Amino acid sequence: MDTKMANRADYTEQETENYSFGDHVHVVDPTFYIPQLDKYRKIWIYLPKSYKHGEKKYPVIYMQDGQNLFHASPPRNDEWAVDAVMDGLIREGAKEAIIVGVDHAGEDRLREYNPYDSEHGKGEGRAYVQFLAETLKPFIDSEYRTFKDARNTSIAGSSMGGLIAMYAIITYPDVFGSAGVFSPSFWLAPKIYDDVEEKSALLKNNKVFFVVGDKEGSAMVRNMKRVYDILNPDGKNTNVAFLERADGKHTEWFWHREFVSFYQFIAPLFSVE
């Protein structure tokens, strides 16, 4: 068996699924190949309920930690349930969007979502972001009815996923028009400050949403505010938002709740057919 097939077999053996999901949440591929890392990963997709009834196109949000994104049956304590949030927003008249979720790498998550080397090992984040922008996005655009431009393409994540979302938008500002940076683990990647400073001028037309909770610790708040201040030094850049919530904790229920504010912030960018 060649290395590629062996890696796929290893990943398949690790896959377990004990939950069911709504009929508009699907698995695109249980073992989607990541050529940049020679790995396989489950890819999920949320399609608005209107998708199957027409031919219109939709914006796309790419999100990390796909295992925890969607509402499962039976319910889980560690889920964002973004499909339920989106369904509710759409019922209230919000623009519709597709959401693509990428499973994290398990024990390799701290390396895969970090573009820099750390005490956890060699950072794989550069290759992972390249996968999102140059492999996964073209595939999704070819298989689903999407608006392909940056205004209609967003990236989001929490904790390490927030770190890699920030890195993705400064690395590919012409691919990702907006980013949701939830409770980012900037503390593990101090070089992010220099890279944001160096590339901040590239984000003049991009939207970045930051959110953090006071119960996550003063260092978490301070680190996120540092990046926000780089992007919005005089406080006049309306394309950058900073939300600090007194009751916020480093947990999925908090990110589930704040997804509404994130979506309302980026949705004005999105096209409607």
Order of alpha helices (4+ residues) and beta strands (2+ residues): alpha-beta-beta-beta-beta-beta-alpha-beta-alpha-alpha-alpha-beta-alpha-beta-alpha-beta-alpha-beta-alpha
